[in-house]
Amino acid sequence: MCVRMRRIGAPACIPPCGHQPAARVFQCATCRLVDCQFPVDCPVQDVWVHEDEAITLHCDVPFAVPPELQVTWMFAKDIRTQDLALFEELQRGIGEPPSLTVQDPTLGTIACRLGAASETLARKYFYLNVSGGSVEAEQELQARFRAVLRWPQGRAPLHLTTSLQLGLVLGVAGLVLLLLLLLASWRCCRKSPEPPRPP
């Protein structure tokens, strides 16, 4: 007895999300086409980014979509969500490439919709975890840290040794100067006043 028949050349359903018309199967029991049983909304993806870093997000899916498909980008500030009522539209376009470049990103969720609102094939969500500081500054700090870790045991890096030597020299010079001042003060106070001469 026939339960389901896949059309010749039709691809299999690809999880985890998306409306995939090309993968429909014919169900004999009901005499109708059945879609993949996946939600249109894809899981939220975490994206880690610095506040002064440019990032490009791609609204691609692992199944075939029409070439002239409408792509809509939306943003919900300061929140991780899939609630469409909380999003504001950023831009809308048709065709390739379905990507969005964000300069100076802000904490929140960016969503993209493939297809019109009434015929959505998939919605992807990107939660931007934004941290402060510069990428270059962090990379420089990491490079210094790795340099210290690679330094031979028992020896300090040259710039650190030079700083310590300079500090030691300045400290000793300050101590000698303080001792000289104390000695001069002590000598001055030890001098007794000369007695007055008789007339």
C-alpha positions in Angstrom: 0.0 0.0 0.0 1.3 3.4 -0.9 2.0 5.8 1.9 4.3 8.5 0.4 5.9 9.0 -3.0 8.8 11.3 -3.6 8.7 13.0 -6.9 11.5 12.0 -9.2 14.5 14.3 -8.7 13.0 15.9 -5.6 15.6 16.6 -2.9 15.2 15.3 0.7 14.1 17.6 3.5 17.1 19.4 5.0 16.8 20.2 8.7 16.5 22.2 10.9 14.2 24.8 9.5 12.6 26.4 6.4 9.7 25.8 4.0 11.1 23.7 1.3 8.6 23.4 -1.6 11.1 21.4 -3.8 11.1 18.6 -1.2 7.4 18.0 -1.0 6.2 14.4 -1.2 2.9 13.0 -2.4 0.9 11.2 0.3 -1.3 8.5 -1.2 -3.6 8.1 1.8 -4.8 11.7 1.5 -3.9 12.2 -2.2 -2.1 15.4 -1.5 1.4 16.9 -1.4 3.0 17.1 2.1 5.7 19.6 3.0 8.7 19.1 5.2 7.7 19.2 8.8 10.1 22.0 9.9 9.4 25.4 11.3 10.0 28.5 9.2 12.0 30.1 12.0 15.6 28.9 12.3 17.3 28.7 15.8 18.9 31.9 17.0 22.7 32.0 16.2 25.1 33.7 18.7 27.5 36.1 17.0 30.4 37.5 19.1 31.6 40.9 17.9 33.4 44.1 19.1 31.6 47.4 19.1 34.0 49.0 16.6 34.1 46.0 14.3 32.3 45.6 11.0 30.4 42.3 10.6 28.7 40.7 7.6 25.7 38.4 8.1 24.5 35.9 5.5 20.9 35.0 5.0 21.6 31.7 3.3 20.0 28.3 3.8 21.1 24.8 2.9 18.3 24.2 0.4 17.6 25.7 -3.0 15.7 29.0 -3.2 14.5 31.0 -6.2 17.2 33.5 -7.5 15.0 36.6 -7.4 13.8 36.0 -3.8 13.0 39.0 -1.6 15.2 39.4 1.4 14.2 41.5 4.4 16.5 42.5 7.3 15.1 43.4 10.7 16.5 44.4 14.1 15.3 44.2 17.7 17.6 46.2 20.0 18.9 45.0 23.4 17.0 41.7 23.3 17.4 38.1 22.2 14.1 37.2 20.5 12.1 35.6 17.7 9.0 37.7 18.3 8.5 39.5 15.0 6.4 42.2 16.7 9.6 43.5 18.4 11.6 44.0 15.2 12.0 47.1 13.0 12.8 46.7 9.3 16.3 47.7 8.3 16.3 47.1 4.6 14.7 45.0 1.8 16.1 43.8 -1.4 15.7 41.2 -4.2 18.3 38.8 -5.5 21.9 37.9 -4.5 23.8 38.2 -2.4 21.5 37.9 0.7 23.9 39.5 3.1 24.0 42.5 5.4 27.2 44.3 6.6 26.8 46.1 10.0 29.2 48.9 11.0 29.6 49.5 14.8 27.1 46.8 15.8 24.7 47.2 18.7 23.5 44.5 21.2 20.3 42.9 19.9 18.9 40.4 17.4 19.1 40.8 13.7 16.7 38.7 11.6 16.4 38.1 7.9 13.4 36.8 6.1 13.6 34.9 2.8 10.5 35.6 0.7 7.6 38.0 1.2 5.8 38.1 4.6 2.9 36.0 3.1 5.2 33.4 1.4 8.2 33.1 3.8 10.6 30.3 3.0 12.8 30.8 6.1 13.6 33.3 8.9 17.1 33.4 10.4 18.1 35.1 13.6 21.5 36.4 14.7 22.0 37.6 18.3 24.8 40.1 18.5 26.9 39.7 21.7 28.8 43.0 21.5 31.8 43.7 23.7 33.7 46.9 24.1 37.3 47.6 23.0 39.2 47.5 19.8 40.0 44.3 17.9 43.5 45.6 17.3 44.1 46.5 20.9 43.0 43.0 22.0 45.2 41.3 19.4 48.2 43.4 20.6 47.5 42.4 24.2 47.2 38.7 23.2 50.5 38.9 21.3 52.3 40.4 24.3 50.8 37.7 26.5 52.0 35.0 24.2 55.5 36.6 24.0 55.7 36.4 27.8 54.6 32.8 27.9 57.3 31.9 25.3 60.1 33.7 27.2 62.8 31.4 28.7 62.1 30.5 32.3 63.9 32.6 34.8 64.4 35.6 32.4 62.1 38.5 31.9 61.5 40.2 28.6 64.0 43.0 27.7 61.5 45.9 28.0 60.5 44.6 31.5 64.1 44.2 32.6 65.0 47.7 31.4 61.9 49.2 33.3 63.0 47.4 36.5 66.6 48.6 36.2 65.5 52.2 35.6 63.2 52.1 38.6 65.9 50.7 40.8 68.4 53.4 39.8 65.9 56.2 40.4 65.0 54.7 43.8 68.6 54.5 44.9 69.3 58.1 43.7 66.2 59.4 45.6 67.4 57.6 48.8 70.9 59.1 48.5 69.5 62.6 48.0 67.2 62.2 51.0 70.1 61.1 53.2 72.2 64.1 52.1 69.4 66.4 53.0 68.9 64.8 56.4 72.7 65.1 57.1 72.8 68.7 56.1 69.8 69.5 58.4 71.4 67.7 61.2 74.7 69.6 60.9 72.9 72.9 60.7 71.0 72.1 63.9 74.1 70.9 65.8 75.9 74.2 65.4 75.8 76.0 68.7 75.4 79.9 68.6 78.6 81.9 69.4 78.5 83.6 72.9 78.2 87.4 72.7 81.5 89.3 73.1 81.9 91.7 76.0 82.1 95.4 75.0 
